[in-house]
Amino acid sequence: MKTTRQKIEIAKRFRAARIQHGISQQDLADELEIHRETISFIESSTRSIRAEELGLFAKELGVTVTWLVG
């Protein structure tokens, strides 16, 4: 189980990678075939990234899983 601090750090990295990649929440959601709200919840650390999603999100955002989880 991740601590709140860890969840916030992952959320910040996720958002930073998305912005640096130049992609909107909606475009990322469309590409991954998920709801935009899911992206929003992850970025606000309301929802954690599931283990099975890490690789997919990292690949789409152009980062490594290691970087994403800090």
ROZAGU-516825 format. One record per residue (C-alpha): residue number from 1; x, y, z; residue in three letters. Coordinates in steps of 0.02 Angstrom, whole numbers, plus 32768, in hexadecimal, padded with zeros to 4 digits. Example, Ala and Ser with C-alpha at 12.3 -4.5 7.8 and 13.67 -1.06 7.14 Angstrom:
// ROZAGU-516825
<site nr="1" X="8267" Y="7F1F" Z="8186" rest="ala"/>
<site nr="2" X="82AC" Y="7FCB" Z="8165" rest="ser"/>
// end
This chain:
// ROZAGU-516825
<site nr="1" X="8000" Y="8000" Z="8000" rest="met"/>
<site nr="2" X="8045" Y="80A8" Z="7FCF" rest="lys"/>
<site nr="3" X="8049" Y="8137" Z="804A" rest="thr"/>
<site nr="4" X="7FF0" Y="81D8" Z="8024" rest="thr"/>
<site nr="5" X="8097" Y="822D" Z="8006" rest="arg"/>
<site nr="6" X="80C9" Y="81A8" Z="7F87" rest="gln"/>
<site nr="7" X="8021" Y="81B7" Z="7F2E" rest="lys"/>
<site nr="8" X="8035" Y="8274" Z="7F22" rest="ile"/>
<site nr="9" X="80E6" Y="8263" Z="7EDB" rest="glu"/>
<site nr="10" X="80AC" Y="81E6" Z="7E58" rest="ile"/>
<site nr="11" X="801A" Y="8258" Z="7E2C" rest="ala"/>
<site nr="12" X="8091" Y="82EB" Z="7E15" rest="lys"/>
<site nr="13" X="8105" Y="8285" Z="7DA6" rest="arg"/>
<site nr="14" X="8074" Y="8242" Z="7D40" rest="phe"/>
<site nr="15" X="8031" Y="82F2" Z="7D21" rest="arg"/>
<site nr="16" X="80DE" Y="8339" Z="7CFC" rest="ala"/>
<site nr="17" X="80FF" Y="82AF" Z="7C7D" rest="ala"/>
<site nr="18" X="8057" Y="82CB" Z="7C29" rest="arg"/>
<site nr="19" X="8073" Y="8386" Z="7C1C" rest="ile"/>
<site nr="20" X="8127" Y="8371" Z="7BE0" rest="gln"/>
<site nr="21" X="80E8" Y="82F7" Z="7B5D" rest="his"/>
<site nr="22" X="806F" Y="837F" Z="7B25" rest="gly"/>
<site nr="23" X="7FD2" Y="8317" Z="7B36" rest="ile"/>
<site nr="24" X="7F2D" Y="8348" Z="7B87" rest="ser"/>
<site nr="25" X="7ED3" Y="82DD" Z="7C05" rest="gln"/>
<site nr="26" X="7E4D" Y="82BA" Z="7B83" rest="gln"/>
<site nr="27" X="7EC9" Y="8289" Z="7AFC" rest="asp"/>
<site nr="28" X="7F25" Y="8215" Z="7B73" rest="leu"/>
<site nr="29" X="7E81" Y="81C8" Z="7BAA" rest="ala"/>
<site nr="30" X="7E4B" Y="81AF" Z="7AF6" rest="asp"/>
<site nr="31" X="7EF1" Y="815F" Z="7AC9" rest="glu"/>
<site nr="32" X="7EE6" Y="80E7" Z="7B5D" rest="leu"/>
<site nr="33" X="7E2A" Y="80CB" Z="7B45" rest="glu"/>
<site nr="34" X="7DFF" Y="8101" Z="7BF5" rest="ile"/>
<site nr="35" X="7D97" Y="818E" Z="7C3E" rest="his"/>
<site nr="36" X="7DE3" Y="823B" Z="7C4D" rest="arg"/>
<site nr="37" X="7DAC" Y="823C" Z="7D02" rest="glu"/>
<site nr="38" X="7E22" Y="81AC" Z="7D24" rest="thr"/>
<site nr="39" X="7EB4" Y="8219" Z="7CED" rest="ile"/>
<site nr="40" X="7E73" Y="82A8" Z="7D58" rest="ser"/>
<site nr="41" X="7E5F" Y="8237" Z="7DF0" rest="phe"/>
<site nr="42" X="7F11" Y="81F4" Z="7DDB" rest="ile"/>
<site nr="43" X="7F59" Y="82A3" Z="7DCC" rest="glu"/>
<site nr="44" X="7EFD" Y="82DD" Z="7E67" rest="ser"/>
<site nr="45" X="7F36" Y="8240" Z="7EC3" rest="ser"/>
<site nr="46" X="7E81" Y="8211" Z="7EE1" rest="thr"/>
<site nr="47" X="7EA3" Y="816D" Z="7E87" rest="arg"/>
<site nr="48" X="7F44" Y="8109" Z="7E82" rest="ser"/>
<site nr="49" X="7F8D" Y="80C1" Z="7DE4" rest="ile"/>
<site nr="50" X="7F71" Y="8007" Z="7DE6" rest="arg"/>
<site nr="51" X="8007" Y="7F95" Z="7DCF" rest="ala"/>
<site nr="52" X="7FC5" Y="7F54" Z="7D29" rest="glu"/>
<site nr="53" X="7FB4" Y="8007" Z="7CE9" rest="glu"/>
<site nr="54" X="8064" Y="8043" Z="7D14" rest="leu"/>
<site nr="55" X="80BB" Y="8002" Z="7C79" rest="gly"/>
<site nr="56" X="8031" Y="803E" Z="7C05" rest="leu"/>
<site nr="57" X="802E" Y="80EE" Z="7C50" rest="phe"/>
<site nr="58" X="80EB" Y="80FB" Z="7C54" rest="ala"/>
<site nr="59" X="80FA" Y="80C6" Z="7B9E" rest="lys"/>
<site nr="60" X="8075" Y="8140" Z="7B65" rest="glu"/>
<site nr="61" X="80C5" Y="81CE" Z="7BC7" rest="leu"/>
<site nr="62" X="8174" Y="81A7" Z="7B8A" rest="gly"/>
<site nr="63" X="81BD" Y="8180" Z="7C36" rest="val"/>
<site nr="64" X="81F5" Y="80E5" Z="7C93" rest="thr"/>
<site nr="65" X="818F" Y="8090" Z="7D19" rest="val"/>
<site nr="66" X="8221" Y="80AD" Z="7D90" rest="thr"/>
<site nr="67" X="821C" Y="8168" Z="7D70" rest="trp"/>
<site nr="68" X="8160" Y="816F" Z="7D80" rest="leu"/>
<site nr="69" X="815C" Y="811C" Z="7E2A" rest="val"/>
<site nr="70" X="81F5" Y="817A" Z="7E66" rest="gly"/>
// end
